[in-house]
């Protein structure tokens, strides 16, 4: 694996986890406590916890999920 592809995988994981954690934490925060004056503060508190978890899980499961996806689509 070249250095560039290694960085590409890390940047992809960072961007994907930033976006997914942001959307999911916003939706869960809105569903659980509503959207009012304190929403952004509650969402950011949730997001600060969610993003590192999402990033770690994405990095650790990326290869395994790619293999499962390849098997499911017959692309192995």
N, C-alpha and C positions, 0 to 999 in steps of 0.2 A: 504494500500500500504506500503510495507516495505521500509526501508531507502535505501537499495540497489537498488530496482526497481525504486525509485525516482531518484537516482543518474544515473541509467542506462538511464532513459528517458532524463535527462539533457545532459549527455555525447553524446547520440545518436543525439539529436537536435544540439548540438555544432558541432559535426563532419559532420553531413549531411549538415548543413548550411554553414560550412567552405568550403566544397567541391562544393556544388551547386553555392554558391555566387562566388567562384573562377572561375569556368568554365563559368558561364553565364556572369560575368563581363569581362572576357578575350575575349569571343566571341563578345560581344556587342562593346567593345573597338576596337577590330580588324576590325569589320565591319564598325564602324563609323569613325575611323581615320587611319586605316591601321596598318601594322606591320613595324615599322621602328626603328630608334635608340631610340626614346622616348616612345616606346610602354610600356615597363615595368613600367616606372614612371606613365604613364597615367592609366595603368591597376591597379596598386597598389592604386592610388588615388580613383579610382572607387570602388575597392574591400573594402577599409576601410569604405566606406559608405554602401556598399551592405551587408556586413556580419552582422552587428548588426540588420539591417532591416530583413534579412532572418531568423536570429535566433529568433527574437521576433515574427515574423509571424508564424514560425514553432511551437514555444511553444504555442502560443495562438490559433492556428487552429488545432493542432494535434488531439484532441479528436473528434472534429466535422468531420474532414476528415476521421478519422478511422470509425466513424459511417456511413458516406456516402459510404465508400468503402465496408463495411460489407453489407449494403443494396444492393448495386449494384452487389455484388458477391453472394448474398443469404446466407451469413455467419453470420446471426444475430440471 
